[in-house]
Amino acid sequence: MADVTGGHSSPPAAAAETLPDDVLAEILLRLPPHPSFLSSASLVSKRWLRHTRNPSFLRRFREFHRTAPVLGFFLNSSHGALFFPTDAPPGRIADQVASLRRNTGDGLWWLVGCRHGRVLLRSCDWANLLVWDTMTEGFVCFPAPIQMVQADADRDAAVFCAASAGDEDRRSGAFNVAVVFVSGDHVFGCVFSSAIGAWGDVISTPVTLPLLMIYDEPAALAGEALYWIVNGSSLLEFNCGSQSLALISRPSDMPATHRWNIRPVSLEDDLLGLAFFNDFCLHLWVREVADDGATNWVPRKSVEMDKLLSLPVATEDSRRRIVPAWICGFSGDGNVVFIGTPAGIFLVELDTLKFKKVTDGSLLIKTVHPFESFYYVPNEKGGKQESAIVGNQVSEAGGK
């Protein structure tokens, strides 16, 4: 790499300058997927910068690594939405914890979810929604459906790209926002399209349960459908393609579990997963669909977290029994899970079982929203590395 402070190339970097372009591209292609590595490579020389900015190379880079790395997570705090990077320098996205606060006369904006490089926030009363694009640092603010604002029960929302799952540019195109809410004995759904700047029709279906509660947790995307946990164990399906709503039962032999310990999960090939945490063990099920359309929950993986992590035993305070561990969040491909404990939050890669502690004192952090992206800002001036995901810039952009 370059000796940025001295202005001269180190011997390895100088030797790399003699390599043919196709060989250099193959070397850069095999850098780790975290954006900081390409950002560092762009500092070596103008030639390396040209390679790392080439759209064709970036397309190959995404295809080669397939899954975008988890760069950090968002969460709600008493000060609004916050972003925490999960890597220590030089992999940190920003030097300090980034804030997604956008103060208006109505107060703070609260995080709802993030997906495909975009972050969805809401006003305190759900009257307005805001989608922030982490690549451009721009945002779009629009009113929520009046029916949802006036709803007398639970509601939630999710952002997702309008492009198909196979579209390599899905993070740079139009986006959709889906909302679900309960009113009376019906559950409702509606989709906002940024391509036309308007909401579609509000659809509904009757609910036979005496009380439907949509848990305030991230939705999972599988194909054209979004899934939320409702009433602690069932799932609410909103198929945005067919414009239909349905309730899905959990696996029949799944034991009862705390609401913090069950999450819908997006898996490969547009499959839906369901994860639950029971007796220090993380269980992952997948919902398989037969040729005739019949569905069935099938166990896929179990990980004994008490053997993998140093999990504390349950403790008690004057008010309640504190659970020893819980599911905080899942990445978009279902491979990375964040496990919360009274001692901190652990990031666990389920395919390799590698893990690391990413925060301390996480007792009050119930839910995190993992953020994944290949995106980086190449530095053309040879100065300090920049990041495309710097929260204070979002606040400035939002305040204009």
C-alpha positions in Angstrom: 0.0 0.0 0.0 1.1 3.6 -0.3 3.0 5.5 2.3 0.4 8.3 2.3 2.4 10.5 4.8 5.6 10.4 2.9 4.1 10.6 -0.6 6.1 7.6 -1.9 5.0 4.1 -2.8 6.2 1.3 -0.7 8.1 -1.5 -2.5 5.1 -3.9 -2.8 2.9 -1.1 -4.2 5.6 0.0 -6.6 5.9 -3.6 -7.8 2.2 -3.8 -8.3 2.3 -0.8 -10.6 4.1 -3.0 -13.2 1.3 -5.6 -13.3 -1.0 -5.7 -16.3 -4.4 -4.1 -15.7 -6.2 -7.4 -15.8 -3.9 -9.0 -13.2 -4.2 -5.9 -10.9 -8.0 -6.1 -11.2 -8.0 -9.8 -10.2 -5.9 -8.9 -7.1 -8.2 -6.0 -6.1 -11.2 -8.3 -6.7 -10.0 -10.5 -3.9 -9.8 -7.8 -1.3 -12.1 -8.4 1.7 -15.6 -7.0 1.0 -15.6 -4.3 3.7 -15.6 -0.9 1.9 -12.6 0.3 3.9 -10.3 -2.0 2.0 -11.3 -0.6 -1.4 -11.1 2.9 0.1 -7.5 2.2 1.2 -6.6 0.7 -2.2 -7.9 3.9 -3.9 -5.2 5.9 -2.1 -2.2 4.0 -3.6 -2.2 5.7 -6.9 -4.3 7.2 -9.6 -4.2 3.9 -11.4 -5.6 2.0 -8.4 -8.2 4.8 -7.9 -9.3 4.4 -11.5 -9.7 0.6 -11.0 -11.7 0.9 -7.8 -14.0 3.5 -9.4 -14.7 1.5 -12.6 -18.4 0.5 -12.7 -17.5 -2.8 -14.4 -15.0 -3.7 -11.7 -17.4 -2.7 -8.9 -20.1 -5.0 -10.5 -17.6 -7.9 -10.6 -16.6 -7.1 -7.0 -20.2 -7.4 -5.8 -20.7 -10.6 -7.9 -17.5 -12.1 -6.6 -18.3 -11.6 -2.9 -22.1 -12.1 -3.4 -23.1 -11.0 0.1 -22.5 -7.4 1.3 -20.7 -7.2 4.6 -22.4 -6.0 7.8 -20.9 -2.6 8.5 -22.7 -1.9 11.7 -26.2 -1.5 13.0 -28.9 1.2 13.7 -30.9 1.4 16.8 -33.3 3.8 18.5 -32.3 5.7 21.6 -33.8 8.4 23.7 -32.1 10.8 21.3 -33.6 9.3 18.2 -31.9 6.9 15.7 -28.2 6.1 16.0 -25.7 4.2 14.0 -22.9 2.0 15.5 -20.0 0.6 13.4 -19.1 -2.9 14.3 -15.4 -2.9 13.1 -12.4 -1.3 14.9 -10.1 0.9 12.8 -9.1 0.8 10.0 -12.5 -0.8 9.3 -14.6 1.8 11.1 -17.2 3.6 9.0 -16.9 6.8 11.0 -14.6 8.0 13.8 -17.5 8.6 16.1 -21.0 7.1 16.5 -23.1 8.5 13.7 -26.5 10.0 14.4 -29.5 9.9 12.1 -31.4 12.5 14.0 -33.3 15.0 11.9 -34.8 17.6 14.2 -37.9 19.4 13.2 -40.5 21.4 15.0 -42.3 18.1 15.7 -39.3 16.5 17.4 -37.1 13.5 16.6 -37.4 10.9 13.8 -37.4 7.3 14.9 -35.9 4.3 13.1 -38.2 1.8 11.5 -35.8 -0.3 9.5 -33.1 -0.4 6.8 -32.5 -2.5 3.7 -30.7 -2.3 0.3 -28.7 0.7 1.4 -31.6 2.8 2.6 -32.9 3.7 6.1 -36.5 4.2 6.9 -37.6 6.6 9.7 -40.9 7.9 11.0 -42.2 10.9 12.9 -43.3 10.3 16.5 -47.0 10.2 15.5 -46.4 8.1 12.3 -47.8 11.0 10.3 -44.7 11.2 8.1 -42.1 8.8 6.8 -38.5 9.5 5.7 -36.2 7.4 3.6 -32.5 8.2 3.7 -30.2 7.0 0.9 -26.8 6.2 2.5 -25.1 6.4 -0.9 -26.2 9.9 -1.9 -27.0 11.1 1.6 -30.2 12.5 0.2 -33.6 11.8 1.7 -37.3 11.6 0.7 -40.0 12.6 3.1 -43.7 11.9 2.5 -46.9 11.6 4.5 -48.1 8.2 5.7 -51.6 6.9 4.6 -54.2 8.8 6.7 -55.9 5.5 7.5 -52.7 4.3 9.3 -52.3 7.6 11.1 -55.8 7.2 12.5 -55.5 3.5 13.3 -56.3 2.6 16.8 -53.8 -0.3 17.2 -50.4 -1.5 16.1 -48.6 -0.5 12.9 -45.2 -1.1 11.3 -43.4 -0.5 8.0 -40.4 -1.6 5.9 -38.4 -0.2 3.0 -37.1 -2.3 0.1 -35.8 -1.8 -3.4 -38.2 -1.8 -6.3 -35.8 -3.8 -8.5 -35.9 -7.6 -8.6 -33.7 -9.6 -6.4 -31.4 -10.4 -9.3 -30.9 -6.8 -10.3 -27.4 -5.8 -9.5 -28.4 -2.1 -9.2 -31.2 -2.7 -6.8 -29.5 -0.4 -4.2 -29.4 2.6 -6.6 -32.9 2.4 -8.2 -36.4 3.2 -7.0 -37.6 2.1 -3.6 -40.9 1.0 -2.1 -42.2 1.4 1.5 -44.8 -1.1 2.8 -46.9 -0.3 5.8 -49.2 -2.6 7.8 -51.6 -1.6 10.6 -54.5 -2.9 12.5 -57.9 -1.1 12.9 -60.9 -2.8 14.5 -61.1 -6.5 13.3 -59.1 -6.0 10.1 -55.4 -5.7 9.2 -54.5 -3.3 6.4 -51.5 -2.9 4.1 -50.4 -0.3 1.5 -47.2 0.3 -0.6 -45.6 3.6 -1.5 -43.6 3.7 -4.7 -40.8 6.3 -5.1 -41.0 5.8 -8.9 -44.5 7.5 -9.0 -44.2 9.3 -5.7 -47.6 8.0 -4.4 -49.3 5.3 -2.3 -51.1 2.5 -3.9 -54.5 1.1 -2.8 -55.0 0.2 0.8 -55.9 -3.5 1.1 -57.3 -5.3 4.1 -58.3 -8.7 5.4 -60.4 -9.7 8.5 -58.6 -10.9 11.6 -60.2 -13.8 13.6 -57.9 -13.3 16.6 -59.4 -11.3 19.4 -56.4 -8.9 19.5 -53.7 -8.7 16.8 -50.4 -7.2 18.0 -47.7 -6.4 15.4 -44.4 -6.4 17.2 -42.2 -3.4 16.7 -39.3 -5.5 15.2 -37.6 -5.5 11.8 -39.5 -7.2 9.0 -38.0 -10.0 6.9 -38.2 -9.9 3.1 -38.6 -13.1 1.1 -39.4 -12.7 -2.6 -42.1 -10.1 -2.9 -43.4 -10.6 0.6 -42.6 -9.0 3.9 -43.1 -10.8 7.3 -43.6 -9.4 10.8 -44.0 -11.3 14.1 -47.5 -10.9 15.5 -48.9 -12.0 18.8 -45.6 -13.4 19.9 -45.4 -16.4 17.5 -47.5 -16.1 14.3 -46.3 -14.2 11.3 -48.1 -11.5 9.2 -47.4 -11.8 5.5 -47.8 -8.9 3.2 -47.2 -10.0 -0.4 -46.6 -6.7 -2.2 -46.7 -8.4 -5.6 -50.0 -10.1 -5.3 -51.3 -7.4 -2.9 -52.5 -9.9 -0.3 -52.3 -10.2 3.5 -52.3 -13.5 5.4 -51.4 -14.9 8.9 -48.9 -17.8 9.0 -48.6 -20.2 11.9 -45.2 -20.9 13.5 -43.8 -24.5 13.5 -46.2 -26.7 15.5 -43.5 -28.2 17.7 -41.7 -24.9 18.4 -41.7 -24.3 22.2 -43.2 -21.1 23.7 -40.5 -18.4 23.9 -40.1 -14.8 25.0 -41.1 -12.2 22.4 -37.5 -11.0 22.3 -36.4 -14.4 21.2 -38.2 -15.0 17.9 -37.5 -13.3 14.6 -38.4 -13.8 10.9 -35.3 -14.2 8.8 -34.6 -13.6 5.1 -32.7 -16.5 3.6 -31.2 -17.4 0.3 -33.3 -18.1 -2.8 -36.1 -15.9 -1.4 -36.9 -18.4 1.4 -38.4 -17.4 4.7 -36.8 -18.4 7.9 -37.8 -18.3 11.5 -35.3 -18.0 14.3 -35.9 -18.5 18.0 -33.7 -18.7 21.1 -34.5 -21.3 23.7 -32.3 -22.7 26.5 -29.2 -20.9 25.3 -29.7 -22.5 21.8 -30.4 -20.6 18.6 -32.7 -22.6 16.3 -33.3 -21.7 12.7 -36.2 -23.1 10.7 -36.9 -22.6 7.0 -40.4 -22.5 5.3 -40.3 -24.8 2.3 -42.8 -24.6 -0.5 -43.7 -27.8 -2.4 -44.5 -27.9 -6.1 -48.2 -28.0 -5.3 -47.9 -24.9 -3.2 -48.1 -26.6 0.2 -45.7 -25.2 2.8 -43.9 -26.8 5.7 -41.5 -25.6 8.4 -38.2 -27.6 8.4 -35.4 -27.3 11.0 -32.2 -26.1 9.3 -29.6 -25.3 12.0 -29.1 -25.1 15.8 -26.2 -23.3 17.5 -25.5 -23.8 21.2 -24.7 -20.2 22.1 -23.7 -21.0 25.7 -20.8 -23.1 24.4 -19.9 -20.5 21.8 -20.2 -17.4 23.9 -19.6 -16.7 27.6 -23.3 -16.1 28.4 -24.1 -14.8 31.9 -26.7 -16.6 34.0 -30.1 -15.1 34.5 -30.3 -12.4 37.2 -33.1 -10.7 39.0 -33.6 -7.1 40.0 -36.4 -5.6 42.1 -38.8 -5.6 39.2 -38.3 -8.6 36.9 -36.2 -11.6 36.0 -33.6 -10.5 33.4 -33.2 -12.9 30.5 -29.6 -14.1 30.0 -29.5 -13.6 26.2 -31.8 -12.7 23.4 -31.9 -12.1 19.6 -31.2 -8.5 18.8 -31.3 -8.7 15.0 -30.4 -10.6 11.8 -28.6 -9.6 8.7 -30.5 -9.5 5.4 -29.1 -12.9 4.2 -29.7 -14.6 7.6 -26.1 -15.5 8.1 -25.2 -12.9 10.8 -27.1 -12.7 14.1 -26.7 -10.2 16.9 -27.1 -11.8 20.3 -27.8 -9.4 23.2 -26.6 -10.2 26.8 -26.4 -8.1 29.9 -22.7 -7.8 29.3 -22.9 -6.7 25.7 -23.9 -7.5 22.1 -22.2 -10.3 20.2 -22.0 -10.5 16.4 -22.1 -14.2 15.3 -21.5 -15.5 11.8 -23.6 -18.7 11.5 -21.7 -20.3 8.7 -18.3 -20.1 10.3 -19.4 -19.6 14.0 -16.9 -16.7 14.2 -18.0 -14.1 16.7 -17.0 -10.9 18.3 -18.3 -8.6 21.0 -19.4 -5.3 19.4 -20.8 -3.3 22.4 -20.7 -3.2 26.1 -23.5 -2.7 28.6 -26.3 -3.7 26.2 -28.9 -4.5 28.8 -31.3 -2.0 27.4 -30.6 -2.7 23.7 -33.5 -4.9 22.7 -33.4 -4.5 18.9 -30.7 -3.6 16.4 -31.1 -3.2 12.6 -28.0 -4.6 10.9 -26.7 -2.5 8.0 -25.0 -4.1 5.0 -23.3 -2.5 2.0 -20.4 -2.7 -0.4 -20.5 1.1 -1.0 -17.5 3.3 -0.3 -16.2 6.7 -1.2 -12.8 6.6 -3.1 -10.5 9.4 -1.9 -9.1 11.3 -4.8 -6.9 13.7 -2.8 -4.9 11.2 -0.9 -6.0 12.6 2.4 -8.0 11.1 5.3 -10.2 8.1 4.3 -13.8 9.0 3.9 -16.9 7.0 4.4 -20.2 7.0 2.5 -22.0 6.4 5.8 -21.4 9.3 8.1 -24.4 10.0 10.2 -23.7 13.7 11.0 -23.8 14.4 7.3 -27.3 12.9 7.2 -28.4 15.3 9.9 -27.1 18.2 7.9 -28.7 17.0 4.7 -32.0 16.4 6.5 -31.9 19.9 8.1 -31.8 21.7 4.8 
